[in-house]
Amino acid sequence: MSSGDSDRDDVVGFWERLGLPGIIDVHTHFMPEQVLRKVWAYFDSAGPLTGLAWPITYRHDEEERLALLRSFGVLRFTSMLYPHKAGMAAWLNDWAAGFAGRAPDCLHTATFFPEEGVEGYVRKAVESGARVFKSHIQVGAYDPNDPLLEPVWGLLAEAGIPVVMHCGSGPAPGAYTGPEPVGRLLSRHPRLRLVVAHMGMPEYAEFLALAAAYPEVRLDTTMAFTDFTEELTPFPGADLGRLADLGDRILLGTDFPNIPYPYVHQLHALERLGLGDAWLRAVCHGNASALFA
């Protein structure tokens, strides 16, 4: 049996044991090939940043990555992509719209950057059927409270379209990462469907508190609780109860393909939290199914 077959059997066995039809992964990466290669080059050099080697487990071409996710039983996924400078986002959105057209099981994903014209291309993406947006505060190095983004947040809050935001300070802090800028954003847009990527690591407790305060805030599990992340920024055991209480607002995310371990390890990391099968069913399928219904 090949390693791919083993991965597939392990993942399928996980969701079959839970009685699910498959799983929904809200944090996967598909992007133009030249952009993805640069992302992989970054992770190849990430050892000095994290203190750990970061091999890309699924360094395959696009069609093979799509086939792998489908063989795992991932029913819906995303093409999380993001600009690191002005002038990129509209082009990325055009690519993502085309990708969603040829991969209809991908939730049509879009992105933005604080720049002139941002409201126009975000509105165009919404009108073209975008289902989820990606905001990367760390890579983009921008303040989510930048005045240029104010109409964007209002538009997305009104449309009820989720925004997956990398706003925690892991694996390295940025000028605008952390809970404080996000708290100010939510105070103005409390209905914004914000999905905090990576459980907000390492500020887990603070982002869980924001989710408790704002009913539309959710968190995705991307890389959280795995052996790799626990070595760097362990989740505080004292907050497991809060994690259980917010079980209807935790969404499965994995960071596929940019992960330094097999896909199934994220699922086993969630299972070993000991929060029960009902919690796992909600996190791995039910919550995202309801959000994107």
PyMOL commands that set and color helices and strands:
alter all, ss='L'
color gray80, all
select helices_A, chain A and resi 3-17+33-44+47-50+62-72+89-102+118-127+137-140+147-159+179-188+197-200+204-213+227-232+237-245+247-249+263-271+277-291
alter helices_A, ss='H'
color red, helices_A
select strands_A, chain A and resi 23-24+74-78+106-107+109-111+132-136+163-166+194-196+218-220+250-251
alter strands_A, ss='S'
color yellow, strands_A
deselect
rebuild
show_as cartoon
